[in-house]
Amino acid sequence: MTADDSFGRLDDDDYPAYTMGRAAEMLNTTQGFLRALGEARLITPLRSAGGHRRYSGYQLRIAARARELVDNGTPIEAACRIVVLEDQLEEAQRINAEYRRATESTKPTERP
């Protein structure tokens, strides 16, 4: 992948564009906090060829939500579980909305 290819993927929410240091800086947290989220299996950063952790935009949003919970006094293990459940709920709601749209579009129209 060339530098031009990488630059074009920065808008990709799943592209691991951020180093650990930059991710910690963006979240105003420590690298240790990000490592703890990895140990808790909330986020699994990809590794560069040199073995350095790289984070995606999606992972940073997940980490930011966990940090918010921890900052409000929630233990990190509980915060991670809450974030996972919130993510699952959001996905279920998205699927339900798609299902409702699909079933509504296939209903026969009533004639007066």
C-alpha positions as CSV (number, residue, x, y, z in Angstrom):
1,M,0.0,0.0,0.0
2,T,1.4,3.4,-1.0
3,A,1.2,6.6,1.1
4,D,-1.4,7.8,-1.3
5,D,-3.5,4.7,-0.7
6,S,-3.2,5.2,3.1
7,F,-4.2,8.8,2.9
8,G,-7.4,7.9,1.0
9,R,-8.4,5.5,3.8
10,L,-8.3,8.1,6.6
11,D,-12.1,8.5,6.2
12,D,-12.5,4.7,6.7
13,D,-13.9,4.2,10.2
14,D,-12.2,0.8,10.5
15,Y,-8.8,1.9,9.2
16,P,-6.1,1.7,12.0
17,A,-4.9,5.3,11.4
18,Y,-3.8,6.2,14.9
19,T,-0.8,5.3,16.9
20,M,-1.2,4.5,20.6
21,G,0.4,7.8,21.5
22,R,-1.9,9.8,19.2
23,A,-4.9,7.9,20.4
24,A,-4.2,8.5,24.0
25,E,-3.6,12.2,23.2
26,M,-6.9,12.5,21.3
27,L,-8.8,10.9,24.2
28,N,-6.9,12.9,26.8
29,T,-5.9,9.6,28.6
30,T,-2.9,7.5,29.1
31,Q,-1.4,4.7,27.0
32,G,-1.9,2.5,30.1
33,F,-5.7,3.1,29.9
34,L,-5.7,2.0,26.3
35,R,-3.7,-1.1,27.2
36,A,-6.2,-1.9,29.9
37,L,-9.0,-1.7,27.4
38,G,-7.1,-4.2,25.3
39,E,-6.6,-6.5,28.2
40,A,-10.3,-6.3,29.0
41,R,-10.9,-7.2,25.4
42,L,-13.0,-4.2,24.7
43,I,-10.8,-3.1,21.8
44,T,-8.2,-5.1,20.0
45,P,-5.8,-2.8,18.2
46,L,-4.2,-3.9,15.0
47,R,-0.4,-4.1,15.0
48,S,1.9,-2.4,12.5
49,A,4.7,-4.3,10.8
50,G,7.0,-3.2,13.7
51,G,4.5,-4.5,16.3
52,H,3.1,-1.1,17.4
53,R,-0.6,-0.8,18.3
54,R,-2.8,1.1,15.8
55,Y,-6.4,2.2,16.5
56,S,-9.3,3.0,14.2
57,G,-11.8,5.8,14.6
58,Y,-14.4,3.3,15.6
59,Q,-12.1,1.9,18.4
60,L,-11.4,5.5,19.6
61,R,-15.1,6.2,20.0
62,I,-15.5,2.9,22.0
63,A,-12.5,3.9,24.1
64,A,-13.9,7.4,24.6
65,R,-17.2,6.0,25.9
66,A,-15.4,3.7,28.3
67,R,-13.3,6.6,29.5
68,E,-16.4,8.6,30.2
69,L,-17.9,5.8,32.3
70,V,-14.6,5.3,34.2
71,D,-14.3,9.1,34.8
72,N,-17.8,8.9,36.4
73,G,-16.7,6.2,38.8
74,T,-17.5,3.0,37.0
75,P,-14.9,0.2,37.4
76,I,-13.1,-0.4,34.1
77,E,-14.4,-4.0,33.8
78,A,-18.0,-2.8,34.3
79,A,-17.5,0.1,31.9
80,C,-16.2,-2.3,29.2
81,R,-19.3,-4.6,29.7
82,I,-21.6,-1.5,29.5
83,V,-20.0,-0.4,26.3
84,V,-20.3,-3.8,24.7
85,L,-24.0,-4.0,25.7
86,E,-24.6,-0.5,24.4
87,D,-23.0,-1.5,21.1
88,Q,-25.1,-4.7,20.9
89,L,-28.3,-2.7,21.6
90,E,-27.5,-0.2,18.9
91,E,-26.9,-2.9,16.4
92,A,-30.1,-4.7,17.3
93,Q,-32.0,-1.5,16.9
94,R,-30.5,-0.9,13.5
95,I,-31.4,-4.4,12.4
96,N,-35.0,-4.0,13.7
97,A,-35.4,-0.7,11.8
98,E,-34.2,-2.3,8.6
99,Y,-36.6,-5.2,9.1
100,R,-39.5,-2.8,9.7
101,R,-38.6,-0.9,6.6
102,A,-38.4,-4.1,4.6
103,T,-41.8,-5.4,5.8
104,E,-43.5,-2.1,5.3
105,S,-42.3,-1.9,1.7
106,T,-43.7,-5.4,1.0
107,K,-47.1,-4.9,2.5
108,P,-49.8,-4.8,-0.1
109,T,-51.5,-1.4,-0.3
110,E,-55.2,-1.3,0.7
111,R,-57.7,-0.2,-1.8
112,P,-60.8,1.8,-0.8
